[in-house]
Amino acid sequence: MSVSVLIPARLGSTRLPRKALLDIGGKPMVQHVWEQASRMKCADHVAIATDSEEIKAAAEGWGATVYMTSEDCQSGTERLATLLPQIDSQFFLNVQGDEPFIQPDLLDSLVQVWQETGCDLVTALYRIRTQREIFDPNLVKCVRRADGQALYFSRSPVPHVRSTPQEDWADGHVFWAHIGVYGYSRQTLSRYLDLTPTPLEQSEKLEQLRFLEHGLSIQTVETAYQPLGIDTPEDLELARSQLHRLE
């Protein structure tokens, strides 16, 4: 079974302009992502998907394979789905271009869990430990079944713990945060462009809800890895101070 890792990258980030090419330790951010993914054991093919000629030139300069996609793509999943005619793989990993510290072992585990379960999609979660994270709308929460399949994703604090004051929710109750990396079977990804946008997806602005609302399964994988969201100049400086995480 062939596995492709695709890294969607664009320059049009509104909160942190030109984010994909911003320097971290002498390399563009997206190059760190590519290098981390290239360390996987289970990947046959690692490439960058972009609508930017500037990103294409930079990535080819350090040796990456690059696929050009339309500027009209509304999400990373859509960007990957449009590339299916060009790539023969049976499994695809979508790794965000602003995850410079993504762990190769985590990415390998997503491939392995998909092989074991045959789920439509697979994604990663880490356990929330703080009250601030529970109520942060920028941190997506997940509730799931006993077997690890996702039931729902939300920007709201879910589940609601009715029997406990909110200030105590982080103590003794399990909350899961979603890491925005996805694995899809070829069949699942090929269906995406035919799946109509859904009410919950549009309300929460979470693309994974489209799959759930259309009846597809999403298996979750637990990890201790916690991503560093890079959306502000302050986040960028923090990332630059944590280059030891890549050693």
C-alpha positions in Angstrom: 0.0 0.0 0.0 1.4 3.4 -1.0 1.2 6.3 1.4 1.5 9.9 0.4 2.0 12.8 2.8 0.8 16.1 1.4 1.5 19.5 3.0 -1.0 22.2 1.9 0.7 25.6 2.0 -0.4 29.0 1.0 0.8 32.6 1.4 -2.6 34.2 2.0 -2.7 33.7 5.8 -4.7 36.6 7.3 -3.5 36.5 10.9 0.2 36.1 10.0 0.9 37.1 6.4 3.3 34.8 4.4 3.3 32.4 7.3 4.5 29.4 5.3 7.8 31.1 4.3 8.6 32.8 7.6 12.0 32.0 8.9 12.5 29.6 11.8 16.1 28.8 12.6 17.3 29.7 9.1 14.6 27.7 7.2 11.1 28.5 6.1 8.4 27.1 8.4 7.0 24.8 5.7 10.4 23.3 5.1 10.6 22.2 8.7 7.2 20.5 8.3 8.4 18.7 5.1 11.6 17.6 6.8 9.7 16.2 9.8 7.3 14.3 7.5 10.2 13.0 5.4 11.5 11.3 8.6 8.5 9.0 8.7 8.9 5.2 8.3 5.6 4.6 6.6 5.6 7.3 4.0 6.4 6.5 0.3 5.9 10.0 -1.0 6.1 13.5 0.7 5.2 16.6 -1.2 3.9 20.1 -0.9 0.5 21.3 -2.3 0.3 25.0 -3.0 -1.2 27.7 -5.2 1.8 29.9 -4.8 4.6 30.1 -7.3 6.8 31.6 -4.7 6.3 28.6 -2.3 6.9 26.3 -5.3 10.2 27.9 -6.1 11.4 27.8 -2.5 10.3 24.2 -2.0 11.9 22.9 -5.2 15.1 24.8 -4.1 15.4 22.5 -1.1 14.5 19.4 -3.0 10.8 19.0 -2.4 8.2 17.7 -4.8 5.5 20.3 -5.4 2.0 20.1 -6.8 0.2 23.2 -7.9 -3.4 23.6 -7.0 -6.2 26.1 -7.6 -6.4 29.4 -5.6 -10.1 28.6 -5.3 -9.6 25.6 -2.9 -11.3 26.4 0.4 -9.5 23.9 2.6 -6.5 21.7 2.8 -8.7 18.6 2.2 -10.1 20.2 -1.0 -6.6 21.0 -2.2 -5.6 17.3 -1.7 -8.7 16.0 -3.3 -8.0 17.9 -6.5 -4.6 16.1 -6.8 -6.0 12.6 -6.8 -5.7 12.2 -10.6 -1.9 12.9 -10.3 -1.1 10.6 -7.4 -1.7 6.8 -7.2 -1.4 6.3 -3.5 -4.1 4.5 -1.5 -3.7 6.5 1.7 -3.1 10.2 2.2 -1.9 12.2 5.1 -2.8 15.9 5.3 -0.2 17.7 7.4 -0.7 21.4 8.0 2.1 23.7 6.7 2.3 25.5 10.1 3.3 22.4 12.2 7.1 22.7 12.2 7.4 20.4 15.2 5.0 17.7 14.0 6.4 14.3 15.2 7.2 11.6 12.6 6.2 8.9 15.0 2.7 10.4 15.4 2.3 10.5 11.6 3.4 6.8 11.4 0.9 5.9 14.1 -1.9 7.4 12.1 -1.0 5.2 9.1 -0.8 2.2 11.3 -4.2 2.8 13.0 -5.8 3.2 9.6 -4.4 -0.1 8.4 -5.7 -1.8 11.6 -9.2 -0.3 11.6 -10.1 0.4 8.0 -11.7 3.6 9.1 -12.7 6.3 6.6 -10.5 8.9 8.3 -8.0 9.0 11.1 -6.8 12.0 13.2 -5.0 12.8 16.4 -6.0 14.1 19.9 -4.2 15.1 23.0 -5.6 15.4 26.5 -6.5 18.8 27.7 -5.0 19.7 31.2 -6.0 23.3 31.8 -9.1 25.3 32.3 -7.9 27.9 29.7 -7.7 25.3 27.0 -11.2 23.9 27.7 -12.8 27.3 27.1 -10.5 28.5 24.2 -12.6 28.6 21.1 -9.5 28.4 18.9 -8.7 25.0 20.4 -11.0 22.4 18.8 -12.4 19.8 21.2 -13.5 16.3 20.4 -15.9 13.9 22.0 -15.6 10.2 21.0 -16.9 6.7 21.4 -15.5 4.1 23.7 -13.6 2.6 20.7 -12.0 6.0 19.9 -14.2 6.9 17.0 -15.1 10.6 16.9 -18.7 11.6 17.8 -18.3 15.4 17.4 -15.8 18.2 17.1 -16.6 21.7 18.5 -15.0 25.0 19.4 -17.2 24.9 22.5 -16.2 23.1 25.7 -17.6 19.6 25.2 -18.7 17.6 27.0 -20.7 19.8 29.3 -20.1 18.5 32.8 -23.4 19.3 34.4 -22.6 18.0 37.9 -19.4 20.0 38.4 -18.8 23.8 38.6 -17.1 25.0 35.4 -14.0 26.2 37.2 -13.4 22.5 38.3 -13.9 20.9 34.9 -10.2 20.4 34.3 -9.9 18.3 37.5 -11.1 14.7 37.1 -12.9 15.1 33.8 -11.5 14.1 30.4 -11.4 16.6 27.6 -9.7 16.0 24.3 -8.1 18.6 22.0 -7.9 18.0 18.2 -4.7 18.2 16.3 -5.4 19.2 12.7 -3.7 16.3 10.9 -5.9 13.9 8.9 -5.4 10.6 7.1 -7.8 9.5 4.5 -8.3 6.4 2.4 -8.2 7.2 -1.3 -11.9 6.3 -1.6 -12.8 8.8 1.2 -10.7 11.6 -0.3 -12.2 11.0 -3.7 -15.7 11.5 -2.2 -14.9 14.8 -0.7 -15.6 17.0 -3.7 -19.1 15.4 -4.0 -20.0 16.0 -0.3 -22.1 19.1 0.0 -21.2 21.6 2.8 -23.2 20.9 6.0 -24.9 23.0 8.6 -22.6 22.0 11.5 -19.5 22.5 9.4 -20.6 25.9 8.4 -21.6 26.9 12.0 -18.4 25.7 13.6 -16.1 26.4 10.6 -14.7 22.9 11.0 -14.2 20.9 7.8 -14.1 17.5 9.5 -17.8 17.9 10.5 -18.7 17.6 6.8 -17.4 14.0 6.9 -19.3 13.2 10.1 -22.6 14.7 8.9 -22.4 12.6 5.8 -21.9 9.4 7.8 -18.2 8.7 7.5 -16.2 7.4 10.4 -13.2 9.3 12.0 -10.9 7.2 14.2 -8.9 9.1 16.7 -5.3 8.4 18.0 -4.1 9.7 21.4 -0.8 11.4 21.6 1.3 13.4 24.1 2.4 15.8 21.3 0.9 19.2 21.7 1.2 21.5 18.6 2.3 25.1 18.8 -0.2 27.1 16.8 1.7 29.8 14.9 -0.8 32.5 14.1 0.8 35.7 15.6 4.3 37.3 15.7 4.5 36.2 19.3 3.8 32.6 18.3 6.5 32.8 15.7 9.1 34.0 18.3 8.1 31.2 20.6 8.6 28.7 17.8 12.0 30.2 17.1 12.9 29.7 20.8 11.9 26.0 20.7 14.1 24.7 17.9 15.5 22.2 20.4 12.2 20.3 19.8 13.5 19.3 16.4 16.7 17.6 17.7 
